[in-house]
Amino acid sequence: MIDRRRFLKATCAGLGVGAGFASNLASFNAFASEDDTYKALVCVFLYGGMDAHDTIIPYDQSSSFAFERIRDQLLSGYDSVSPRRRSSLLALNGDLEGRTFGLPTELAPLRDLYNDGHAAVIGNIGPLIEPIERTAFVNGSGIRPKKLFSHNDQQSTWMASSPEGALSGWGGRIADALQAASLNPRSSFSAVSMDLNSIFVTGNQVQPFVTSTSGPPELFFEGYHRVLGSGEFSNTYQNMLRGSAGVSDNLFMEDVAEITKRSLDSNTLLEQELSSSRMVMADFPTSNLGGQLEMVAKIIERRESLGLKRQIFFVAMGGFDTHSGQVTKLPALQSELAHSLKAFYDATVRLGIEDQVTTFTASDFGRTLGVNGDGTDHGWGAHHFALGGAVNGGRVYGNIPPPEFGHDYDAGRGRLIPQIAVDQYASAFGRWFGLSETDLHDVIPGLKNFDSDVLSKLMK
Amino acid sequence: MSATRSWVKVSLAQVVCAFTVACAPMNGELPEGTVPPDTSAGSISEPAPTAAPPTDAEAGETNTNSVHDSPNSSQASRFLQASTFGPNSDSIGELVQIGYSDWIKSQLDKPVVSIVDRATPILSSDYRANAKTGVRTHVPISLFYENAILGEGQLRARAAYSLSQVFVVSADEGGIYFDGLGVSRYMDILQEGAFGNFRDLLEEVTYSPVMGEFLTYKGNRKANPVTGAAPDENFAREIMQLFTIGLYELNLDGTLKFDEQGQPIETYSNQDVLELAKVFTGLSFDGIPFDTDPESILSQSRTKRMAMFDEHHSIGPKTFLGQTIPATYSGEESIERALDILFQHPNTAPFISRLLIQRLTTSNPSPSYVERVATAFESGSFRLPDGDVIGSGMRGDLPAVWAAILLDREFLELSEVDSRTFGKVREPVLRWTHWARAANVPAFNALSGDQTVDELGIDHADQGRLGQRAFSAPSVFNFYRPGYIAAGSRTAEAGLVAPELQITTATSVVAYANFMVQFVFRDPGQSNGSGVELGLVGDYSQEIEIANDPDALIERLDLLYTAGRMTDDTKLEVSRVINSVMLEDDEDFERLRDRVQLAVQLIVVSPEFIVQQ
């Protein structure tokens, strides 16, 4: 069943996207030519800003003590619904200079993937223009991303490097590069969104194909077959939908007709592919995210007949904007996330392509370490997961700042100043996809401001 | 005409503010989210070439009301697409007869049809109890659609609906999902406020428990130095970003102001958010202890303004946007002062004006159009084409704003040049209500408990259905963003935003067509699978009368559904289908009805219907 509540309290389907700025496609020619095995990237976006402090939780005695003091109000609330004090956490292997970390029990499937080496934690990542620390942040001398702490703008910044109104996302630009390199003869499905028209998968050339958990819908002719047995109406109807009835003098009408036409063509093609699928997807949870990832798996299963060597997917779940009621809202969300991700990983194993599919999480921002009563407020840096057979898992990349205020990466109230830029995250996946350094810098222009080594071992 | 309102004549000088603000070189560009001109993303910071403002022939004299007052029927139909939930033959006839000015005045006299009054008898029992569906917000949403389709006060209803996409709350949100009474009251706040003053509306919205729940400041406490807990920042941020001033400083015409470095100027900092967050502390349900578990709240508290609990309100001064609210102020006084500061901010008139123009007439108003509407906002009055002036003369008068939007020459006197870029994609809710009104669905009672209620209240937001449900946006950022640009589209090439295209996808285009099929082809007496007779049946009797004459039928449908803008090619296609339905004779009502239904279905999926030009 589809979860009809959609994204309860989702933050913003709303991202500006736009027509492309001119991009020099001639530079997108440097794929490692021998690397023509199929690969897919799956972005799991957590709308609303997932509280990273309540995800990767301090576990060693002294950090745990400091954390529990600051978060006492929330932890007391958790005691009766989802205990999150030290004794209830699931320990992660490894440590950061003696500090260790645990996950809440709802994330048990992710803990297993992590400890088995199939998932990694990327600590304190977020949008950055250049490296910056607290002093420069506070005195204003460092350059910071625009419109920090604002949902729609930080979603856009994560996906497209600039606030709402951005024109293309890095996933879409990677897809542009693939198209230029002729890796994907049919581009309709090279970028697929299970949410709305996400800017992440919008390129300068590539438009995302948007579909839903129930797959491409078919036009419904029931009402008029009784009227017209012949295809007369059906043909005219489709022509009308495609706007082929006439040339309009209005740009909005032209857009409506063009989008409809493209949609009908892609829907038909995908429907044919899915109906010939032999794959049984029994193990996905019935949650909305589970349904989205199940559809992604089904599309991936058709990769050969779709003629695709590279695909980028966007799936999303909402509800993470836990200003209040965090202890009742977050556990269910994290449980849905972890079980869906695990089911998806298992599906790629069944398809024998777990080394060719990499999934990663992203979110508007992290949240304050300080509590506002029964929730937390908008932050900046956060910790995320990357998983798949190609990920060097079982370890934490980057840093997880200590649970205290006033350290070098505290922007106030425990809003973390990121130490790894989204651009570095993006480039790790771009390299794995086979983009050359030149292409990478075209796709992710901000990369030049960072030392790229920090995530160089993330992907095998 | 009713004379219950006084139409004060004031001099033109009072109506029009001086147009002295320099116009930045950005045209039709969204204030917030605009890409600064120094970035690589140059294509949308170019002036939109075809959206040039009409020249002020009468420069110096800004008579905004030089439009004529007597529409023909096509013009009337087009006007009613923008100002109501859809034209029908009666409303077109009325408007042609009385003209724009009298129509506006007549609509301003229509009373509020209270949703709370009707919802209360069936919702006043236990919070979660609803034997029928278990989802009590179905009730107000059904009543909203009933009023949209059948109500006399169309302008008020459409205005309130437009405001619901600025002051967004969502019945899909967990804490509101069951609060049918709260949502009912919220709808009434918007209906009442639609013809009042923006400042009053802002206050009612701020004190609404539904907004308090949605943006999580209900039960918000002052900082606790022991635990380190700080006030919730959610509402403080969104009331500035979305409800009043926006992110960047604006000129009166909605274009961006720039600093010496050519950068847009941010209206507020995070420090301003932290300070304003202190203002919105201490509010909770009235009549019960602070921050009581919402599920135990009695119904009467859900329809009242939230109360201020001063013991939970932040002590000390609050300094934001360069102004300080003294520590001596009580909680309510602090809120009053904060709302005044936001209301008086120079951004508020252009920011709100542009959003409301986008909801009614066009996605890309020219700066001069925005400026004329913002001027009406600031002066609180507007001169109608017949010379009467409406509005209280107080800043923020919303009737003046609606009139200024709908009677602007940029909308009413669309030139050939502008017709290429003017207009908007209509969202699914408006397409559906337009069909229901144009098809003259018979009066129904949304609370009758029959199938109609389910059809009105169910989750149309699902992409597999209509794709949108009123009062159920996915977040406070509404169904779509005002600055959305559809990548790779013709509008994007021309530098135009197209908000509604954000929810136009490969799934939604098919789902919309299929959704409409279920209604367009519904016959009287038709039952659902459980044997319940279906409501919302189109009454095509007037169309059936002329359906033996394809040209006459098409002409009528063109007027009702596409404001006389159907292309010849579309007419040809429709005509071909009509002619393919052979008639036994002129009394062959079943076949005549088939002709009408087929023609209507073709038209409601045509770009001329989906787009309002």
Interface residues (C-beta under 8 A of the other chain):
Chain A: I2 R4 R5 R6 F7 L8 K9 A10 T11 C12 A13 G14 L15 G16 V17 G18 A19 G20 F21 Y47 G48 I70 D72 Q73 K147 L148 F149 S150 H151 N152 D153 S156 S162 P163 E164 G165 A166 L167 S168 G172 L196 N197 I199 T202 G203 N204 Q205 Q207 F209 V210 T211 S212 S214 P216 P217 E218 L219 F220 F221 E222 G223 Y224 V227 L228 E232 F233 T236 Y237 N239 M240 L241 G243 A245 G246 V247 S248 D249 N250 L251 F252 M253 E254 D255 V256 A257 E258 I259 T260 R262 S263 L264 S266 N267 G318 G319 D321 H323 S324 G325 K329 T368 G370 V371 N372 G373 D374 G375 D377 H378 F405 G412 R413 P445
Chain B: L30 E32 G33 T34 V35 T39 S40 A41 G42 S43 I44 S170 D172 E173 G174 G175 Y177 L215 T216 G219 N220 R221 T227 G228 A229 A230 P231 D232 E233 N234 R237 Q241 L247 E266 N270 V273 S363 S419 R420 T421 F422 G423 K424 V425 D459 A461 D462 Q463 G464 P474 S475 V476 F477 N478 F479 Y480 R481 G483 Y484 I485 A486 A487 G488 S489 R490 T491 A492 E493 A494 L496 A498 L501 Q502 I503 T504 T505 A506 T507 V509 V510 A511 A513 N514 V517 Q518 V520 F521 T567 D568 D569 T570 L572 E573 R576 V577 S580 V581 D594 Q597 L598 Q601 L602 V605 S606 P607 E608 I610 V611 Q613
